Amino acid sequence: MVKTRLMTPGPVEIPPDTLLEMARPIFHHRTPRFRKVAQDLAEGLKYVFQTTSDAIMLASSGTGGMEASVVNVLAPGEKAIFVRGGKFGERWGELCECFGAKGIALDVAPGESVDPLAVKDALEKHPDAKAVYTTLCETSTGALTDIRAIGEIVREHRALLVVDGISGAGAVELRCDAWGVDILVVGSQKALMVPPGLAVAIVSPKAWEVIERCPSPRYYFDLRAARKKLKDFDTPFTPGITLMTGLAKSVEAIRAEGIENVWRRHHVLAEAMRAAVRAMNLRIFPRVPADALTAVVAPQGIEASKLVAKLEKEHGITVAAGQEELKNKIWRVAHMGYVDSTDILAVVAATEAALKSLGHSLALGAGVSAAQGVLAAK
């Protein structure tokens, strides 16, 4: 028998209390019971993302939230700046193109983080840009974006700051109001610790002014309709009832721990993983890594896919391979959500054994020792 551990950057392990909550019998959504769930979520999510703005729930993946933040903001022919530093940054450009907007790409090498001054230069060159689209954590590379610095720049312009926080928000520090985030998109299957199927959009007053004036046609992802129903803690269409009850339970746990403590916990786990990676004679891929996951460069002569397969088959540990041009060059280990120090040590020990069997030169136990050192010091 092999115990399984899900250590991918989405979906993640789900707390038992959340699983049990979702196992309860289904109920109708046009009822006071559902409105109480929606009300608890509306307030709880404001706390998690440090905002007083509306928290809109969408029955979709995180990409649905990304689409909503494009189709509600941009009309065909209008201009937006987007950061393209990986697969999910590329998605912003694809969405702009799909809906006829003119996307201005800020290209960033994989593993690098966009320079906030590059955003400033782009806004000065394109003062008619309606939005800047970027990611908090580029999941495909593990790179962290300095949203705080970018927010200070964008707030001086007419443009909205729209952030894909799908794989970072809830795991790394993010203060929507203080940092000037106008629209934040989050998915349920990451740090919020619920199965895939829900998107959350935090929408600022500045963003609502733009959304109300936007002439683009929209139906299912019409944020105006969602806002109207939110006043009564309801939804315009059938909601993901079970997912929302589970999310309410996970948000309750986050609030009980305290969001700053949650950020701190993720940072410690990330530091332990990174120390272990270096002790195993490996290199961390991004220059500025996010605390939600660690992307590791495969050692010369070893394909990352072989390590990923060996970890799952022999140790029951599922991590993620690289994507697109990074396929077989990196692997990615998440440490967000329902993960503790024992999970980190188990992954490190299994990775050491797997790498050794694949021919990588390392001292068995070095990674575990390095991780334990970090955990003990915190």
N, C-alpha and C positions, 0 to 999 in steps of 0.2 A: 504493500500500500504506500502511495506517495501523496503527501499532503500538498494541495495546490496553493499557490500564492499568485495573485494577479498584480503584477507590478508594471502594467502598461500605462501610458499617459492618456487613459480613457478607453474603455470604462475602467473604473477602479473598484477595489473592494468596498463593500457596503456594510455599514454597522449593523449588527444583529437587531437592534431596536428599530431601525429603519425598515429592515426586511420584514420584521413581524408586523409593523404598522401597515405595510403594503399587502400583507397576507389577509387582512381583515376583509369581510364581505364588502362588495362594491355597493355604493349608494347613489342616489340621483343627485345631479349637480344643480338643479334649480330648487334648492332647499336651503333653509337656514344653516344646516349642518355644513354644507359645502361653503357657504358664504363665510362661516367662521374660519374654515381652513384657509380660504383666500385672504381673509383679513389678517390672520396670523402671519401668512407668508408675506403679504405686502409690507408689514411692519418689520418682520424679521430680516428680510432681504435688504431693506434700507440700512439696517444695522451692519450686516455683513459687508456691504459695499460702501459704508460710510457716506450716506447721502440722505437728503430729504426729498429727493425727486421720486417720481412715479416708478414703480417696479412692475413692468408688464410681463405676464406669463403667456408663452406661446407653446402650443402643442406641436413641437417640431424639434429637430436636432438644432445644434448651435448654428449651423449654416442657415437655417430658416431665420434665425435672429439677425444674421449678417445680411441676408437678402432684405429683410424688413428695414434695416438701417440704411439701405441704399435706395430702395424703391420709394420710401417715405421722405427722402431728403433730396434726391436728384431727379430732375426732369431730363428727358433726352436732350443732348447737346450741352448740358451744363458740365462744369469742370470740377474735378476732385483730385486731390493728391493722395497717393497711397504708397506705403512702404512695402517693397518687394524684396524680402530677405529669406524666403523659404516658401514651402508649399502653401501655407495658409495666408501669407502676405500676398501671394499670387492670386488667391481667391478673391481678394478685394478688387483686383484689376479685372478679373473675369466677370465679376458681378457688374461692375461699371460698364463693361463692354456689352454685356447681355441686355442691359436696360438702356443702351444708347447714350450713356454719359461718356464724357471724355476723361479718361483716367491718365493722370500724370504720374509716372512711376519714379519713385526714389529707389534705385537699385542698391542693395546691400549684399555683400558677399556672404554666402552661407556660413553661419557661425559668428558673424559680426552683428553688432547692434547699430541701428541708425544713429547718426550724430544729430542731436537736436538742432544744431546750427544748420544742417542740411535742410531740415524742415523749415527753418526760418528763411533761408535763401529761396526755397521753392515758393513759399507764400509771398515773398517780395516780388518774385518773377511772375507769379500768377495770383494777383490780389483778388481776382474774381472767383477763385476756388471756393466752393460752398462747404467743403469738408476736407479734413485730413483723416485718412483711414490707416490705422496701424494695429499692431498686436502687442499685448502685454508680454506674452511669452510665445515665441515662435516654436510651436510644438515639434516641428520637423527638425529643428536644430538645437533646441534647448536654450536659445539666446533670450536674454531679458532686455526689454526696452525701457528707457528712462521716461516713463509717462509723465512723471512730475515735471521734469524740465521741458518736455514738449508741451505740456499743458500751459505752462507759463508763457510760452511763445504764442501758442494758438489763441489764447484768450485776448491777445492784443489785436486780433484780426476778426473779420466777420465770419470766418470759417468755423464749422463745428469740429470738435475733436471726437472721433468715433473709434472706440477701442474694442478689438477682439480680445476679450479676457477669458475665452473659453477654457484654456488649459492653465490659466494662472490665477485668476481672481478667486479669492478664498484660500489660496495657498501662499501667495506673496502679498506684501503690503500694497494696498491700493485704496486711496481715499478720493472717491469720485468728486465730491464737492470741493474739497480743498485743492485738488490737483487740476480742476477744470475739465473733467471728462463730461462731455455732453451726451453721448450715448455709449453705454457699456453693454456688450453682448456676452452672455455666459451660457454654458451648456450644463445640463444636470449631471452628466456622467463623469465629471472631473472632481474638483475639490468639494463640490456640493454633495457628493457621495450618494447619488441616486442613479438608477439605470438610465440609459440614453432615452431621449424622447421629449425633453422639455428645454426650451430656451427662455432665458430671462433677458429683458432689455430694460436697462435703467435709462430714463430719458429726462434731461434737464429742461427747465423753463426756456432756455435759449433754443434748445432743439425743437421744443413744441412750436415755437413761433415759426420756424422754418417748415416743419411738417405740415402745419395748418395752411401754409401758403403754397405748398408743393402741388403742381397740377397733375402729377403722374397718376395714371389709373392704378388702383390696387383694390384687392378684395380680401382674401384670407389674411394677408399680412398688413392690413390697414391698421396702423397704430392708433389712429383717431377713434376707430370703433372700439378698440380694446380699452382706450382711456375712458371712453364714455361709460362702458360697462364696469370699469374698475371703481367708479364712484359708489356702486352698490355691491362691490366685492363679487362681481360676476364676470363672465366671459362672453364674447359675442358668438362663439362657436363651442361645440362640445370640448371640454377641457380634458387633460390627462389626469383624471381624478385620482387614480391610485398613485401615480407618480407625484402628484402634488401633496397627497397625504404623507408620502415618504419623505418628500423634500421638507415639509413642515417639521418632521421629526429630526432630520439632519440639521436643519437650521436651529432648532431648539438646542441640540447638542453643541453647536458652534457658539451660540450665545452663552450657554452655561460655562464653556471653557474660556470665553472671552476672545474676541477677534485678534487682539494683539498677541495673546498667548498662542493662538493658532498659527499666526505668522511666525512666531518664535520657534514653535515646535517644528514647523516645516524647514526653517533655516538650519536648525541643529541636525535634522536628519540629512539634509542636503550636504552640509559640511562634512558629516561622517562619511557619506557616500563618496564625496570628492576626495577626501583624505585616503580612503581605501583604494580608489582608482589610481591615484599617484603611487601608492605603496605597491601596487601590482605592476609597476612599470608600464602604465598606460597613460594616455593623454585625454584630457577633457576637451571636447570639440569646441564649444562656444567660448569666445573670449570673455564674455560676461554671462555666466550661467544663471538661469533662473532656479529658484528653490523648489519648483514643482517637479522637475525631472533632471536627470543627468544624462547627457549624450556623450558616449565614449567612442574614441577612435579605435577601430580594430587594429591590432598589431600586425606588422608586416608578415605576409604569408598566411594569415588566418582570415577567412571570410566571416563577416559578422553573422550571416545567416546560419552558419554551422554552429556557432556558439549559442545563438538564440534557440535553435532546434534542440541542442544538447541540454540546455537548461530546462526546457519544458519536458523533454522525454525522460531525463534521468533524475531531475530534482523537483519537478512539478511547478517550476517557476516560469511564468510567462512575462517576458519583456518584449519590447518592440524593436523591430529592425529599422534601418534607415529607409528613406523614401526617395523616389526619383533618382537624381544624380548621386545621392548618398547611400543608395542601396549597396549592401555588403561592405560599406566603408565605416559605418557607425552602428551602434545599438543604443537604445534609450531605456533607461530605468526610471520609472516614476516613483516618487516618494510623497505623494499627495493624498489627502483624504484619510481614510481609515488604515493608516500605516503606523507602526511603532518601531522602536529601536531593535526589537528582536527580529522583525521582518528584514530590516536593513542588514543585520549581521548574517541572517540566513542567506540572503541574496549574495552578499560578499563571499561567504564561505563557498557557496555553490559555484560562483563565478571563478574563484581561484582553482577549484578542482577541475572545472570544465576547461579552462584555459591551459592548465598544466597538461591535461590529456591531449589537447590539440597542439602541443609543442611550444607554447609560450614560456619564456624564461621568467620565473618568479619564485619567491620564497613562500611556500605555503604558510598561511597564518599571518603574513605581513599586512594584508589588507584588513583582515579581521582586527588585528591589533591596532591598526591606525584608526579604524572606525570606533573601536572601543575607547581609544584615547580621547577622541572628540566627545563621545557621549558621556564619558565619565567627568570631563571637564565642565560640562554644561549643567 
